[in-house]
Amino acid sequence: MTTRRQRIISLLEERDYSPSELVLALDLRGKGSKRLIIEELKAVQKIIRREGKVLLIKPAQCRRCGFTFRPEIKVPSRCPRCKSEWIEEPRFMIEKR
């Protein structure tokens, strides 16, 4: 049986995913499931680093004004520039080196 982190790694090696897409792909339900994915991504980043792989992050972006956030493992809730909550989630993918 594979663990959740192993499933996340195999998904991210295929293509890029947002945290919401990972929640759906892993069939997680309930409040806090996106927060759980964020915590798992932080652990996955450490695991794959030992294997010589890199977690690529396409940063979150404001859909209203186009502000681009820093590439971090988190989902911002509000744009610092225009205060909009219309945020495109960051996307994550694993690159083999």
C-alpha positions as CSV (number, residue, x, y, z in Angstrom):
1,M,0.0,0.0,0.0
2,T,1.4,3.4,-0.9
3,T,1.3,6.4,1.4
4,R,-0.3,9.7,0.7
5,R,3.1,11.3,0.2
6,Q,4.1,8.6,-2.3
7,R,0.9,9.1,-4.2
8,I,1.5,12.9,-4.3
9,I,5.1,12.3,-5.6
10,S,3.9,10.0,-8.4
11,L,1.2,12.5,-9.4
12,L,3.6,15.5,-9.4
13,E,6.1,13.5,-11.5
14,E,3.5,13.2,-14.3
15,R,2.3,16.8,-14.5
16,D,1.7,20.0,-12.5
17,Y,-1.1,20.2,-10.0
18,S,-2.6,22.9,-7.8
19,P,-3.4,22.1,-4.1
20,S,-7.2,21.9,-5.0
21,E,-6.5,19.5,-7.8
22,L,-4.4,17.3,-5.5
23,V,-7.3,17.2,-3.0
24,L,-9.6,15.9,-5.8
25,A,-7.0,13.5,-7.2
26,L,-6.4,12.0,-3.7
27,D,-10.1,12.0,-3.0
28,L,-9.7,13.9,0.3
29,R,-12.8,15.4,1.7
30,G,-13.6,17.8,4.6
31,K,-12.5,21.0,6.0
32,G,-8.8,21.5,6.1
33,S,-8.0,19.1,3.3
34,K,-6.2,21.9,1.3
35,R,-4.2,22.8,4.4
36,L,-3.3,19.1,4.8
37,I,-2.0,19.0,1.2
38,I,0.1,22.1,1.8
39,E,1.7,20.4,4.8
40,E,2.3,17.2,2.8
41,L,3.9,19.2,0.0
42,K,6.4,20.7,2.5
43,A,7.3,17.1,3.6
44,V,7.5,15.9,-0.1
45,Q,9.9,18.7,-0.9
46,K,12.3,17.4,1.8
47,I,11.9,13.8,0.7
48,I,12.6,14.4,-3.0
49,R,15.5,16.7,-2.3
50,R,17.3,13.6,-0.9
51,E,16.6,11.8,-4.1
52,G,18.1,14.6,-6.3
53,K,14.8,15.9,-7.5
54,V,13.3,19.4,-7.2
55,L,9.8,20.7,-6.5
56,L,9.1,23.3,-9.1
57,I,6.6,26.0,-8.0
58,K,4.6,28.2,-10.4
59,P,3.7,31.0,-8.1
60,A,0.2,32.1,-7.2
61,Q,-1.2,35.1,-9.2
62,C,-4.0,37.6,-8.7
63,R,-6.6,37.2,-11.4
64,R,-7.7,40.8,-11.0
65,C,-4.5,42.8,-11.2
66,G,-1.9,40.2,-12.2
67,F,0.3,40.5,-9.1
68,T,2.6,37.5,-8.9
69,F,3.3,36.1,-5.4
70,R,6.7,34.6,-4.3
71,P,7.0,30.9,-5.3
72,E,6.1,29.4,-1.9
73,I,4.3,26.3,-0.7
74,K,1.2,28.2,0.5
75,V,-2.0,29.4,-0.9
76,P,-2.5,33.2,-0.4
77,S,-5.9,34.4,0.5
78,R,-5.7,38.0,-0.6
79,C,-3.7,40.1,-3.1
80,P,-1.5,42.7,-1.3
81,R,-1.8,45.1,-4.2
82,C,-5.6,45.2,-4.9
83,K,-7.0,43.3,-2.0
84,S,-8.8,40.9,-4.3
85,E,-9.5,37.3,-3.1
86,W,-9.6,36.1,-6.7
87,I,-6.3,34.2,-6.6
88,E,-5.0,31.6,-9.0
89,E,-3.4,28.9,-6.8
90,P,0.2,28.0,-7.2
91,R,1.1,24.9,-9.2
92,F,3.6,22.2,-8.3
93,M,5.6,19.7,-10.3
94,I,8.6,17.5,-9.6
95,E,11.6,17.7,-11.9
96,K,14.1,15.0,-12.0
97,R,17.7,16.1,-12.2
